[in-house]
């Protein structure tokens, strides 16, 4: 049968176990074949992470799933003949294992790579889906779990492999011998299975592995069941892909099962000398990378996940927590046999603008408004100080920043002959380059702009009001300090050259430069 997500979860909650009520004491033996192939047919874009996704599944099943290494086979970049022979050989081993009446067998087959409606694309070779189905369906295992992370067609983004074809869903819905079969697919029949450069893997397998490591343990009983991991994979994949150009991806669940209880896929050791546990506070999502921020993603805990612990191999990890306008980042040493509480005090706060300049694909652009005080100081002449303010909007890319500011200022001067005032309205654009230090960000920039200047004489009869249009260009330096809530404090000093048509009695109409220093102090917000 094929069920929608709510019905499937309800049925699964009631339904499958390798060891059921009338065989509670049976020994369970577990076998798995993990297949990954980045290459597809000629003309298909080579995938980046299909083979590493298969390796991640291999590791978590070996470490936490109770799958002995001797019962695990990992195939990477292999063709159809090798895959076919491996599945036949594994079926023979399963048949030998179930010959003992005291033994139940769980058999898991995972595939990540290119596919279409009729075949898996294993490099230059193909394995027909009907044959692939039969090789899994024909196993004598008590319970069979088939997981397929592929898609049917290409789309707007780089997506997991496929060619245009009629919609299809890999389904195994006939009555089977033994206790039954479950099939999980990474997307519905007319959707694409997507890869993520940030996660260094597919969205679906990333969610699946994170769930098996503990993020799916909703009831916190230390065991991750098939129901829990499917629910976690479904919700996490849907949430993550809803923000991509290719659109939301809906994993599917197909089953034909008999029995009582639940099928446990991984167990999370509470006390062990060979594992480490990371525990995260609620309300924020976290990515965990091996070794450094450039390392492979080991697991993820979502902001809404009830389970807040994951079980990992001991070692050094880089943790990244995502807030509304900042990230929390830091290295964590996970020692064997220990539980590490990853609180905010163990991580450093990094604003989004810094992430953009840092690069690495975490954030590609930051932008936001700014406003503040401005002081213009004329140089080499006797013009007045011009006090005022500015508003603007800035954009930060990895290597450059671009900001546009509208400013206004007012100044007055007086001597023994007259009293006058200057009003200036200006618009400038600044191109800048910034460098992030531990506490402060320093930068340099170039400015170009226009200004309308009005000079008004308050001493009656001395001279009429004057209006001038000035072009301005200059260079300067600045600094900023991050505040809370996405805000930052900025200060900027620049030397400006104004080119303006002078209106003096001795040189009527002469175009001449005017020099000034400009100081700006303001507050901005990074979105």
C-alpha positions, -999 to 999 in steps of 0.1 A, spaced: 0 0 0 10 36 -5 1 61 22 3 98 27 26 110 54 1 112 84 -14 78 76 20 62 70 33 75 104 2 63 122 5 28 106 42 27 114 37 36 150 14 6 153 33 -17 131 67 -32 124 94 -50 143 121 -75 135 113 -91 168 75 -90 175 54 -102 204 55 -139 196 92 -138 189 104 -114 215 135 -134 223 147 -139 187 183 -129 179 184 -101 153 211 -101 127 216 -70 105 229 -68 70 233 -37 47 245 -27 13 253 10 8 256 22 -28 268 56 -39 278 68 -74 285 104 -84 286 96 -121 256 92 -143 250 88 -180 267 110 -206 253 145 -204 243 142 -167 259 165 -143 283 147 -120 271 147 -84 294 159 -56 282 140 -26 264 108 -35 294 86 -26 302 104 6 265 102 16 267 64 12 299 64 34 281 85 61 253 59 62 279 31 64 295 48 94 264 54 114 250 19 109 283 4 119 287 26 150 252 28 163 230 5 143 243 -29 154 254 -38 119 287 -58 122 314 -47 98 314 -81 83 277 -76 73 282 -42 58 292 -36 21 300 -1 8 301 3 -29 314 36 -44 317 43 -81 308 8 -90 288 -3 -121 257 -23 -125 274 -57 -127 292 -52 -93 260 -39 -77 240 -69 -90 266 -95 -78 268 -78 -44 231 -79 -39 229 -116 -50 258 -125 -26 242 -106 3 209 -124 -4 227 -157 -1 242 -147 33 207 -135 45 192 -169 35 218 -187 55 212 -165 85 174 -170 86 178 -208 84 182 -206 121 147 -205 138 161 -183 166 173 -156 142 154 -126 126 172 -106 99 170 -69 91 182 -62 56 189 -25 46 198 -13 10 207 23 4 213 40 -30 224 76 -37 230 87 -73 214 93 -107 182 76 -118 152 79 -141 119 61 -143 133 29 -156 169 24 -142 196 35 -118 224 53 -137 256 38 -124 282 56 -144 280 44 -180 259 14 -169 223 9 -159 205 -13 -135 168 -17 -142 146 -6 -114 125 -37 -118 156 -59 -113 168 -37 -84 134 -41 -67 134 -78 -72 168 -83 -58 157 -65 -26 121 -79 -25 134 -115 -31 155 -114 1 146 -139 28 151 -113 55 124 -108 81 123 -71 74 137 -52 44 143 -15 43 151 2 9 163 38 9 166 56 -24 181 91 -25 177 102 -62 153 121 -84 135 119 -117 144 152 -134 166 183 -134 155 217 -123 166 253 -117 194 245 -92 221 218 -94 200 189 -82 206 152 -76 207 132 -108 179 126 -132 166 131 -167 132 143 -178 107 114 -176 71 108 -165 65 110 -128 73 78 -109 77 66 -74 98 35 -65 72 14 -47 72 -21 -33 36 -26 -23 28 -62 -29 24 -87 -1 58 -101 8 70 -132 26 82 -127 61 73 -96 81 75 -71 53 92 -43 36 96 -5 39 108 19 12 119 54 19 125 78 -11 140 112 -8 114 130 -30 80 125 -44 75 114 -80 77 148 -97 104 164 -75 141 167 -75 164 154 -48 188 183 -40 224 186 -28 237 213 -6 273 227 -7 270 240 29 260 205 41 284 187 17 257 162 10 221 158 0 194 173 22 176 140 26 206 118 36 219 146 58 186 146 77 186 108 78 221 105 93 215 133 118 183 116 129 201 82 133 228 100 154 201 111 179 184 142 165 153 120 157 150 105 192 117 124 199 107 103 230 143 104 243 144 67 251 179 63 236 167 44 206 159 58 172 130 40 155 121 39 118 90 60 126 111 87 143 138 88 117 113 91 88 94 119 106 127 137 112 139 133 76 106 144 62 103 176 83 140 185 80 142 180 43 109 198 36 121 228 58 155 230 43 145 227 6 116 251 9 143 278 8 159 266 -24 153 276 -60 142 240 -69 115 242 -43 103 220 -15 112 183 -16 88 158 1 103 124 11 79 95 7 72 64 27 58 31 14 53 0 35 39 -35 36 44 -48 71 31 -72 96 39 -75 133 38 -54 165 62 -30 181 88 -7 165 118 -12 143 148 3 161 175 14 137 201 29 161 207 29 198 224 58 215 247 47 243 244 67 275 277 56 289 304 42 266 341 45 264 341 48 226 314 75 220 309 111 229 276 129 233 270 166 225 240 182 241 225 214 227 201 240 242 166 244 228 154 271 204 183 272 179 196 250 151 231 237 151 254 222 125 283 200 136 314 197 113 343 173 118 377 189 126 370 225 114 345 248 97 356 234 64 352 198 74 324 174 65 291 179 82 286 152 109 251 160 121 225 187 126 200 195 154 170 216 143 156 245 162 123 226 167 138 191 174 127 177 207 159 156 209 188 178 217 217 152 219 237 135 193 262 106 196 295 111 178 329 95 176 354 112 199 374 140 183 375 177 174 343 192 160 333 227 148 298 238 159 278 265 142 245 276 158 222 299 138 205 329 155 181 354 139 210 378 130 242 361 140 259 328 142 275 311 172 307 293 162 334 274 180 356 243 183 345 216 207 367 187 219 345 156 223 362 131 245 352 95 248 327 87 275 318 123 281 287 144 275 295 180 264 269 207 270 273 231 240 261 263 256 264 298 242 293 305 265 314 279 246 309 296 213 318 330 197 291 353 183 296 362 146 274 387 129 262 379 94 282 407 77 314 390 90 301 357 76 297 372 42 333 386 42 346 353 55 332 334 25 326 296 24 290 297 14 274 302 48 261 336 38 266 354 5 253 388 11 244 411 41 226 444 39 208 469 60 201 505 68 223 530 86 219 565 100 240 589 121 258 622 127 280 640 101 305 668 104 322 684 74 353 705 81 365 728 53 403 728 47 425 756 34 398 782 34 376 800 60 343 781 54 322 771 83 319 738 100 288 719 86 269 698 112 242 674 101 232 638 97 229 610 71 208 580 63 218 552 39 217 516 29 247 492 26 254 459 10 282 436 20 296 410 -4 326 387 4 353 411 -10 336 445 -13 310 466 3 287 491 -14 268 519 4 247 548 -7 241 577 17 219 608 17 232 636 39 224 671 49 243 696 70 241 733 81 268 757 89 271 794 97 298 820 98 302 856 108 328 883 105 330 920 109 312 926 76 285 900 73 267 870 87 259 840 64 250 803 65 256 773 43 231 744 37 242 713 19 223 683 6 244 655 -8 242 620 -22 273 598 -23 282 562 -31 310 544 -12 330 513 -24 349 497 4 370 468 15 369 456 51 390 433 73 376 416 104 397 416 136 386 398 168 366 428 182 366 455 155 363 456 117 386 480 98 380 492 63 391 516 36 369 531 8 365 554 -22 336 579 -25 319 597 -53 289 620 -51 270 651 -58 260 680 -35 237 710 -38 250 739 -17 229 769 -8 247 800 7 224 825 23 236 860 35 217 873 65 233 907 63 208 926 40 222 942 9 256 926 9 250 898 -16 222 876 -30 217 840 -20 239 816 -40 231 780 -52 258 757 -65 261 721 -77 293 704 -67 308 671 -76 327 653 -49 352 624 -47 375 612 -20 390 584 1 389 574 37 390 548 64 366 535 90 359 511 117 328 493 131 320 473 162 292 447 164 264 453 189 236 431 200 205 423 178 223 427 145 232 463 151 267 478 147 284 511 156 304 527 128 328 556 125 343 569 92 367 597 83 374 608 47 391 635 28 369 651 1 376 671 -29 346 693 -41 346 707 -76 323 737 -76 317 768 -97 328 797 -76 307 828 -75 330 856 -63 333 891 -76 369 887 -87 364 854 -105 328 851 -115 321 816 -130 355 801 -123 355 763 -115 378 755 -87 384 726 -62 376 728 -25 390 705 1 372 692 32 374 665 58 342 645 66 335 626 98 306 603 102 294 585 133 264 562 131 245 530 138 237 504 112 218 471 111 228 440 92 200 419 78 
